[in-house]
């Protein structure tokens, strides 16, 4: 009986030591995990900003297309000092290639 108690006691002491080691390891991970949380939040904010800009650019593209097709704005490119009007095919709404692949959305 004494041997069984001694064996269980040794396991209990080992378990306690392992739990202390585990607690230290978890504490060491808490700071990097907090930083990761901040980075992911920032990335989400940037992605939302990119979407908002992209939507605005798409609206501007629609306006340019309407102007290009309107007889009232047909003479705009002929004005001296003003750059030529861009064609609708010059735009790629929602597919801006300047964005890194991980920030693009479709």
Helices and strands as residue ranges (DSSP letters): H 2-69, G 71-73, G 76-78, G 88-90, G 101-103
